[in-house]
Amino acid sequence: MAKTYLTTPIYYVNDRPHIGHAYTSLATDVLARWKRLDGQEVYFLTGTDEHGQKVEKAAQDAGMDPQAFTDQVSQHFRTLADRMGFSHDDFIRTTEPRHKAACQALWRRLAERDEIYLGAYEGWYAVRDEAFYGPDELVERDGVKYAPSGAPVTWVKEPSYFFRLSKWRDWLLDYYEENRSFIAPESRRNEVISFIKGGLSDLSISRTSFRWGVPVPGDDAHVMYVWLDALTNYISALGYPDESHPLWRFWPADVHFVGKDIIRFHTIYWPAFLKAAGLEPPRRVFAHGWWTNEGQKISKSLGNVIDPLALVEEYGLDPVRYFLLREVPFGNDGDFSRAALIGRLNGELADALGNLANRTLSLIQRNCDGNLPPPADAVEADAALLEPVAGLAARVGAHLDRQEFHLVLEAIFAEVRGANGYITQQQPWALKKTDLVRMAAVLRHLHTALRGFATVLQPFMPGTMAALLDQLGVPAEARSLAALAEPLPGGIALPPPSPLFRKIEMVT
């Protein structure tokens, strides 16, 4: 059985989750659900990143012990995952013993291979980013220096262990060339290559200025740099350093989903750490863009942070899941607009798909005694409906392998519109008076199309599509992609249809 390992980044616990966290996890969840639907064995990992100076300071500001603080904030991310319907197999925390043990094992392995040395570091450091920046990357405003991210930087000097990152420069460039799909989208790939060609310095991988971190083996004065700690989660969750662990078979990861702000860490540091330790690098890192809110940059100071759970409360879970992956090409920046969400919900979900299902199933109730008509041969007039639907799963799979979520939904809803055109053209309500056999055939073909739509949309809207498949009389064991090849027998008693989506009135 084919295996797939998918990960979100582990989320930093200095604040509550927002729409960006939900977006990354949603994309990962949809791909994981699709691969399971396709009969693959999937391991889907998410979790929280709980060490570092920023977390230590946030805990101090809250008047809490760091462990108690991270326990509390990590729970917010678990709640988000549960409420958003994410189907993760594991939720890892970097404060867990299994993770600390894996970090220290990886450190020892790097040290044994002479990839680590003790030195001293001085440079411009952003606490918010947990990263150092070169002088040429900084911007000065009102006498304060800022990183490209907008975070203020301070000059830091302290003893530090270093990872020999500079020696892996040529290997990284060769790896990108040999594995063209390793970094996506292409714009991010170009950005990373340009950064590396500008020169790679050895990387400071320990700190002595704070204590909230994984202790460096053999030198308790140092804790590990948060990014060496955090990135290791992807293998600690699989049992590393025990490469005989049952879950280790999932390594290397098929896709690491990340936001564009952490692309360097995942495509430069992480593959270099792994290669230096004699481990395989991940197969692909996909960095998506950022959301704005009604045209404004999202920030706490503006008070416009988008709470995904509030959206779910207002509009329903599946419409929110659908909208986030439908509105913007994955990988691009996008603007969140309530008007756009309501437009998608009312127009595409309620009017196009929901109305098609209700019309078809109501006609079966009234005209076929509520029983599914038997399979019927297709005539020329049916081909435009049935042929694209038959090929839909393959097209969806190809788009999802490239993380083209918006193209998946465009493709599916193009066929939903086609099915609405078909029912209008064929007029099964009129055929009842002239040709009962043809009427039954048309309704059966529409049922076939709806079953196809509901099946391939399950990863995006699992709850609503389960309800639609129930209304279509599709048994639980017949909801996989492979099962689409087997038509349902006629005569199945179908329940009376009920609305799938609640339309929202636009308030102007």
C-alpha positions in Angstrom: 0.0 0.0 0.0 1.3 3.4 -1.0 2.3 5.6 2.0 2.0 9.4 2.4 3.4 11.6 5.2 2.1 15.1 5.5 2.8 17.8 8.0 1.8 21.2 9.1 4.4 23.4 10.7 4.2 23.2 14.5 2.6 26.4 15.6 4.3 28.8 17.9 2.5 29.1 21.2 3.1 32.8 22.1 -0.5 33.7 21.1 -3.9 32.3 20.1 -4.4 30.6 16.7 -5.7 32.7 13.8 -6.8 32.2 10.2 -3.2 31.6 9.0 -2.9 28.6 11.2 -6.3 27.2 10.1 -5.4 27.7 6.5 -2.1 25.7 6.6 -3.7 22.9 8.5 -6.8 22.8 6.3 -4.7 22.3 3.2 -2.8 19.5 4.9 -6.1 18.0 6.0 -7.6 18.0 2.6 -4.6 16.3 1.0 -4.5 13.7 3.8 -8.2 13.0 3.4 -7.8 12.7 -0.4 -4.9 10.2 -0.1 -7.0 8.1 2.3 -9.9 8.2 -0.1 -7.5 7.0 -2.7 -6.7 3.9 -0.6 -3.3 5.1 0.7 -1.9 4.8 4.2 -1.5 8.3 5.5 0.3 9.9 8.5 -0.8 13.5 9.1 1.2 15.4 11.8 0.5 18.7 13.5 1.4 20.2 16.8 2.9 23.1 18.7 6.4 24.7 19.0 6.8 25.6 22.7 10.4 26.6 23.3 12.4 29.7 22.8 13.0 33.2 24.1 9.7 34.6 22.6 7.6 31.9 24.5 9.6 32.5 27.7 8.9 36.2 27.5 5.2 35.7 26.7 4.9 33.5 29.7 6.6 36.1 31.9 4.3 38.8 30.6 1.3 36.6 31.5 2.7 36.0 35.0 2.9 32.2 34.3 5.5 29.4 34.4 6.5 28.6 30.8 5.3 25.0 31.0 1.9 26.1 32.4 1.7 28.8 29.7 2.5 26.4 26.9 0.0 23.8 28.2 -2.7 26.5 28.1 -1.9 27.9 24.6 -1.2 24.5 23.1 -4.8 23.5 24.0 -6.1 26.4 21.9 -4.5 24.8 18.9 -5.9 21.4 19.7 -9.3 23.0 20.0 -8.9 24.7 16.6 -7.9 21.4 15.0 -11.0 19.7 16.5 -13.4 22.4 15.6 -12.1 22.7 12.1 -12.5 18.9 11.6 -8.8 18.2 11.0 -8.0 14.5 10.7 -4.4 14.5 12.1 -3.0 11.3 13.3 -0.7 12.9 15.9 -0.4 16.2 17.7 3.2 16.7 18.9 4.4 19.2 21.4 8.1 20.1 21.6 7.9 19.9 25.5 7.2 16.2 25.3 10.0 13.8 26.5 10.0 11.9 23.2 10.7 15.1 21.3 13.5 16.3 23.6 15.1 12.8 23.3 15.0 13.0 19.5 16.5 16.5 19.5 19.4 15.5 21.7 20.0 12.3 19.6 20.1 14.4 16.4 22.6 16.8 18.1 24.8 14.0 19.1 24.7 12.5 15.6 25.7 15.8 14.1 28.5 16.3 16.7 29.8 12.8 16.0 30.1 13.7 12.3 32.0 16.9 13.1 29.1 19.1 11.9 29.0 21.2 15.1 31.7 23.3 16.7 31.8 25.8 19.6 32.4 29.5 18.9 30.9 32.8 19.7 28.2 34.7 17.9 27.5 38.4 17.5 24.9 39.9 15.1 21.5 41.4 14.7 18.9 39.2 16.2 15.1 39.5 16.1 13.4 37.9 19.1 10.0 37.8 17.4 11.5 35.8 14.4 14.0 33.8 16.5 16.5 34.6 13.7 19.7 36.5 13.0 19.9 38.9 10.0 22.8 40.3 8.1 23.3 44.1 8.0 22.3 44.2 4.3 18.9 42.8 5.2 18.0 45.5 7.8 15.9 48.6 7.4 16.3 51.5 9.8 13.4 53.8 10.9 13.5 56.4 13.5 16.9 55.1 14.8 15.5 51.5 15.2 16.7 48.7 13.0 14.2 46.2 11.7 14.3 42.8 10.0 12.6 42.2 6.6 9.7 40.8 8.6 9.2 44.1 10.4 10.5 42.7 13.7 12.9 45.0 15.6 16.5 43.6 16.0 19.1 44.0 18.7 22.8 43.4 18.7 23.5 40.1 20.4 26.9 38.6 21.5 27.1 35.3 23.2 29.0 32.0 23.1 27.3 29.6 20.7 27.6 26.2 19.1 27.6 26.4 15.3 26.3 24.0 12.6 28.6 23.9 9.5 25.9 25.2 7.2 28.3 26.8 4.7 29.7 23.5 3.6 26.3 22.4 2.4 25.8 25.3 0.0 26.7 23.5 -3.2 24.9 20.3 -2.2 21.7 22.3 -1.5 21.8 24.0 -4.9 22.4 20.7 -6.6 19.6 19.1 -4.6 17.2 21.8 -5.8 18.3 21.3 -9.4 17.9 17.5 -9.2 14.6 17.8 -7.4 12.7 20.6 -9.2 9.5 20.1 -7.2 11.2 20.2 -3.8 10.3 23.9 -3.2 6.9 25.2 -4.3 5.6 27.4 -5.7 8.2 28.4 -8.2 8.5 32.0 -6.8 9.6 30.6 -3.5 12.1 28.3 -5.1 13.7 31.3 -6.9 13.8 33.3 -3.6 15.6 30.5 -1.8 18.1 29.9 -4.5 18.9 33.6 -4.7 19.4 33.7 -0.9 21.8 30.8 -1.0 23.8 32.2 -3.9 24.3 35.3 -1.8 26.4 33.2 0.5 25.7 30.9 3.5 27.3 31.4 6.8 27.6 28.7 9.5 24.5 28.7 11.7 24.4 29.5 15.4 22.4 26.6 16.9 22.5 27.2 20.7 21.7 30.0 23.1 22.9 30.9 26.6 20.8 34.1 27.1 17.6 32.2 28.1 16.8 28.8 29.6 13.5 27.7 28.0 14.7 25.1 25.5 16.1 21.7 25.0 19.5 21.4 26.9 22.5 20.8 24.7 23.9 17.3 25.4 27.0 17.6 27.6 26.8 21.4 28.0 23.9 22.5 30.2 24.9 26.2 29.9 23.4 26.1 26.4 19.9 25.3 25.1 19.2 24.4 21.5 18.3 27.1 18.9 14.6 26.9 18.6 14.6 26.1 14.9 16.9 23.0 15.3 14.5 21.9 18.1 11.3 22.7 16.1 12.2 21.1 12.8 13.1 17.9 14.5 9.5 17.4 15.4 8.9 15.9 11.9 11.1 12.9 12.8 10.6 12.7 16.5 6.9 12.0 15.9 8.0 9.0 13.8 10.1 7.5 16.6 13.5 8.9 15.8 16.2 8.0 16.7 14.7 4.5 16.6 14.7 3.8 12.9 13.1 0.4 13.5 10.0 2.2 14.9 6.9 1.2 13.0 6.2 4.8 12.0 9.7 5.4 10.7 8.6 3.8 7.4 6.7 7.1 6.6 9.9 9.1 6.4 10.8 11.1 4.3 7.8 13.5 4.4 5.9 13.8 1.1 4.9 17.4 1.8 5.7 19.9 4.5 3.1 22.6 4.4 4.4 26.0 5.7 3.7 29.7 5.5 6.1 31.7 3.3 7.7 33.4 6.3 9.4 30.1 7.3 10.4 28.8 3.9 14.2 29.3 4.5 14.2 27.3 7.7 12.5 24.4 5.9 14.3 24.4 2.6 17.9 25.4 3.7 18.4 24.5 7.4 16.3 21.4 7.5 17.6 19.5 4.5 21.1 20.5 5.5 20.6 19.2 9.1 19.2 15.9 7.7 21.9 15.4 5.1 24.6 16.1 7.6 23.1 13.5 9.9 22.9 10.9 7.1 19.1 11.1 6.9 16.9 11.6 3.8 15.5 15.1 3.2 11.8 15.7 2.7 10.4 15.3 -0.8 8.6 18.7 -1.0 8.0 21.9 0.9 5.1 24.0 -0.1 4.9 27.6 1.2 1.6 29.4 0.9 0.9 33.1 1.1 -0.6 35.4 3.7 -4.2 36.7 4.2 -5.2 40.3 4.5 -8.6 41.3 6.0 -10.8 43.4 3.7 -7.7 44.8 2.1 -5.9 45.6 5.3 -2.8 43.8 6.6 -3.8 41.7 9.6 -2.3 42.8 12.9 -3.3 42.8 16.6 -2.7 46.6 16.8 -5.4 47.1 14.1 -7.7 44.7 15.9 -8.5 42.9 12.7 -7.1 39.4 13.4 -9.5 36.8 12.0 -10.6 34.1 14.4 -11.4 31.0 12.3 -13.7 29.6 15.0 -15.8 32.8 15.0 -16.2 32.3 11.2 -17.2 28.7 11.7 -19.8 29.8 14.2 -21.2 32.4 11.9 -21.1 30.7 8.5 -20.8 26.9 9.2 -17.7 24.7 9.1 -17.8 23.4 5.6 -18.5 26.7 3.9 -15.5 28.2 5.7 -13.3 25.2 4.7 -14.5 25.5 1.1 -14.0 29.2 0.9 -10.5 29.3 2.2 -9.2 26.9 -0.5 -11.5 28.2 -3.3 -10.9 31.9 -3.1 -7.2 32.2 -3.6 -4.7 30.1 -5.6 -2.7 28.2 -2.9 0.7 29.8 -2.7 -0.5 33.4 -3.4 -1.4 36.1 -0.9 -5.1 36.6 -0.6 -7.7 38.9 0.8 -10.4 37.7 3.2 -13.8 39.3 2.5 -17.1 38.4 4.1 -18.9 39.5 1.0 -16.8 37.0 -1.0 -17.4 34.2 1.5 -21.2 34.8 1.4 -21.1 35.0 -2.4 -19.4 31.6 -2.6 -21.7 30.1 -0.1 -24.9 31.3 -1.6 -23.9 31.0 -5.3 -21.7 28.0 -5.6 -22.7 25.9 -2.6 -26.4 26.6 -2.0 -27.6 27.6 -5.5 -25.4 25.4 -7.7 -24.7 22.2 -5.7 -27.3 22.3 -3.0 -30.1 23.2 -5.4 -29.0 20.5 -7.9 -29.1 17.9 -5.2 -32.5 19.0 -3.9 -34.1 19.1 -7.4 -32.8 15.7 -8.4 -33.6 13.9 -5.2 -37.1 15.6 -4.9 -37.9 14.4 -8.4 -36.8 10.9 -7.5 -39.0 11.0 -4.4 -42.1 12.2 -6.3 -41.7 10.3 -9.6 -39.9 7.1 -8.6 -41.5 6.3 -5.3 -38.4 7.5 -3.6 -36.4 4.6 -5.0 -33.1 5.0 -7.0 -33.8 4.2 -10.7 -31.7 1.4 -12.1 -28.5 2.0 -14.1 -29.3 3.2 -17.6 -27.4 3.3 -20.9 -26.2 6.8 -21.9 -27.3 8.4 -25.1 -25.4 11.2 -26.9 -27.2 13.8 -24.9 -25.8 12.3 -21.7 -22.2 12.2 -22.7 -21.4 15.9 -21.8 -22.6 15.2 -18.3 -21.2 11.7 -17.7 -17.8 11.7 -19.4 -16.3 14.6 -17.5 -17.7 13.2 -14.2 -16.1 9.8 -14.9 -12.7 11.5 -15.3 -13.1 13.9 -12.4 -11.3 11.9 -9.7 -8.2 11.6 -11.9 -8.2 15.3 -12.6 -8.7 16.2 -8.9 -5.9 13.9 -7.9 -3.5 15.4 -10.4 -4.3 19.0 -9.1 -3.9 17.9 -5.5 -0.5 16.3 -6.1 0.6 19.9 -7.1 -1.4 21.5 -4.2 -3.6 23.3 -6.7 -6.6 23.4 -4.4 -8.4 26.2 -6.1 -8.2 24.4 -9.5 -9.7 21.3 -8.0 -12.7 23.3 -6.8 -12.9 25.2 -10.1 -12.9 21.8 -12.0 -15.6 20.3 -9.8 -17.9 23.3 -9.9 -17.6 23.6 -13.7 -19.1 20.1 -13.8 -21.8 21.1 -11.2 -22.8 23.9 -13.5 -22.8 21.5 -16.4 -25.2 19.2 -14.5 -27.5 22.1 -13.7 -27.6 22.8 -17.5 -28.3 19.2 -18.1 -31.3 19.0 -15.8 -32.7 22.2 -17.3 -32.2 20.9 -20.8 -33.5 17.4 -20.2 -36.5 18.5 -18.1 -37.2 15.2 -16.3 -40.3 16.8 -14.7 -41.8 17.0 -18.3 -40.6 13.6 -19.3 -42.9 12.1 -16.7 -45.8 12.9 -19.0 -44.1 11.6 -22.2 -41.3 9.0 -21.5 -41.1 7.4 -18.1 -38.1 5.3 -19.2 -36.1 8.3 -20.3 -37.1 10.3 -17.2 -35.7 7.5 -15.0 -32.5 7.4 -17.0 -32.0 11.2 -16.7 -32.6 11.1 -13.0 -30.2 8.1 -12.6 -27.5 10.0 -14.6 -28.0 13.0 -12.4 -27.7 10.8 -9.3 -24.4 9.4 -10.8 -23.1 12.9 -11.2 -24.0 13.9 -7.7 -22.4 10.8 -6.3 -19.2 11.7 -8.1 -19.3 15.3 -6.9 -20.0 14.3 -3.3 -17.2 11.7 -3.3 -14.5 14.0 -4.6 -15.6 16.9 -2.4 -15.4 14.8 0.8 -11.9 16.0 1.7 -13.0 19.7 1.5 -16.5 19.4 3.1 -16.5 16.1 5.0 -19.7 16.7 7.1 -21.9 18.1 4.3 -20.7 15.5 1.8 -21.4 12.7 4.2 -25.0 14.1 4.5 -25.3 14.3 0.7 -24.0 10.7 0.3 -26.6 9.6 2.9 -29.3 11.3 0.9 -28.0 9.6 -2.2 -28.2 6.2 -0.5 -24.5 5.5 -0.9 -23.4 3.1 1.9 -20.4 3.9 4.0 -18.3 1.2 2.3 -18.9 2.7 -1.1 -17.6 6.2 -0.6 -14.0 5.7 -1.7 -12.6 6.7 -5.1 -12.3 3.1 -6.2 -16.0 2.5 -5.3 -17.1 5.0 -7.9 -16.4 2.4 -10.6 -19.2 0.2 -9.1 -22.7 1.6 -9.9 -25.2 1.3 -7.1 -28.1 -1.2 -7.8 -31.5 0.3 -8.6 -34.3 0.1 -6.1 -32.4 1.6 -3.1 -34.9 3.5 -1.0 -33.7 7.1 -0.7 -34.6 9.4 2.3 -36.4 12.6 1.6 -33.9 15.3 0.7 -33.1 18.1 3.1 -31.1 21.4 2.4 -27.3 21.0 2.5 -26.4 24.7 2.9 -28.0 27.6 4.7 -27.9 30.7 2.6 -26.7 33.9 4.3 -28.3 37.3 3.7 -25.9 39.9 2.5 -25.9 42.9 4.9 -24.9 46.1 3.2 
